[in-house]
Amino acid sequence: MARVSYDGKTVEYRSVVEIDRAIEALDREIAAAEGRRIVRQLRVTSTKGL
């Protein structure tokens, strides 16, 4: 977390990891409220480099 102060005001910035966790938690809450599951897909592609 980073904190910046200027002219008597302070702003705190969260880390990317914390923001990602918050988004995932919100996604789960929204899905639960809508009565659906969260489906994550991972697609892997590769080539032989020829």
VENQUIKA-V537787 format. One record per run of one state. SS is the DSSP state (2 for helix, 1 for strand, 0 for the rest). FROM is the first residue (numbers start at 1). LEN is the number of residues. If there is no record, write none. Layout:
BEGIN
ss=SS from=FROM len=LEN
ss=SS from=FROM len=LEN
END
This chain:
BEGIN
ss=0 from=1 len=1
ss=1 from=2 len=5
ss=0 from=7 len=2
ss=1 from=9 len=5
ss=0 from=14 len=2
ss=2 from=16 len=19
ss=0 from=35 len=16
END
